[in-house]
Every structure is written in C-alpha cells, then in structure tokens.
Amino acid sequence: MLDHRETMLLGALGGFLSPAIGVMRSQGPSSWGVLVLAPVGGALAAVGGLLLVRMLADPDLNVLGQVFLENSWGAPERPIALAIALLFGFSGTLFSRLALTATGQLTGAAPPTRPV
C-alpha cells in the first residue's frame, strides 16, 4: 500500500498558507473557521491533485507525459510529487470557489458578492 502521509501534510501546509497569506495581505477578514478547515481541504486537494495528475499522465491519455507519470500517485515521496501536493493544497481554496460557482450556476442561485 502506498503511503501518502507526506502528501497530506504538505497539502495541509499549503491549505493553511493560502488563507494566512490572504489575511497578511489584508484582502479581507477571514474567520477562524476558514483558517481551521483550510488545512483539511488542502490535504484532500493534494491527494485529489496527485490522482488527477496520475490520470492525465496515463499512457492512454498522455496529456502530461512520462515525467508526471513517474512522479505522481505511485511515488508520493519524490520531490516533484511533493511540490504538486503543496501546489494543489495551496490551490484548494480556488477549487472550492470554482465548485461553489459551478453549483450556483446549476441551481440557478447567484453566488454571494462582497459589499463594496
């Protein structure tokens, strides 16, 4: 069985850094719920991201190529796989926003907007 603890740890780190950097840049106030739950979402996004990279690097699809095939789901301890995990963990909030927007479009509800 493959061990993905490092993948989840770096995803959680990326998930924590994303809202923390937003707060430091004063892009808007962030609640404690976001700061506490962001690492969980980052860890899940990292695992999902490695699976996505593995799927896109599959020889039948061959979208990403051999380098990503050898450095994704099957070898989570390699530096490229760890960097991908950190990147997907950091991008977890982006994926959440995209999912909420897509869900809003499917249900016909407008996404919430910030007051100016």
Buried (B, 14 or more C-beta within 10 A) or exposed (E): EEEBEBBBBBBBBBBBBBBBEBEEEEEEEEEEEBBEBBBBBBBBBBBBBBEBBBBBBBEEEEEBEEEBBEBBBEEBEEEBBBEBBBBBBBBBBEBBEEEEEEEEEEEEEEEEEEEE
